[in-house]
C-alpha cells in the first residue's frame, strides 16, 4: 500500500512537468504541460505557466511571443488536463 502511495505521488509530481521549448522548424516552437492537480476542468495556472515559459524563452532573445495555436484540454475523471502552445518569437511592437 505504501508503494502505491509513493508511486501515485511521483506520477502526480512528474505530470506537472513541461516539455520545455521544443523547436518545430521554421522558427516555430512548442511547449506542452500536463496538469497534475486534482479536480476537473481547465487549470489556468498551467496555461499561465506555459505562456510564462514561452515569454521567458522569447524575452531572452529580446523578442515577443506570437501565438500560433493554443490547445487546452480540461481534466476529466481519470484524465489529466493539459495545455499545448505553438508559437513564434517575433520583434516586440
Secondary structure, 3 states (H helix, E strand, C coil): CHHHHHHHHHHHHHHCCECCCEEEECCEEEEEEEECCCCCECCHHHHHHHHHHHHHHHHCCCEEEEEEEEEEECEECCECEEEEEEEEEEECC
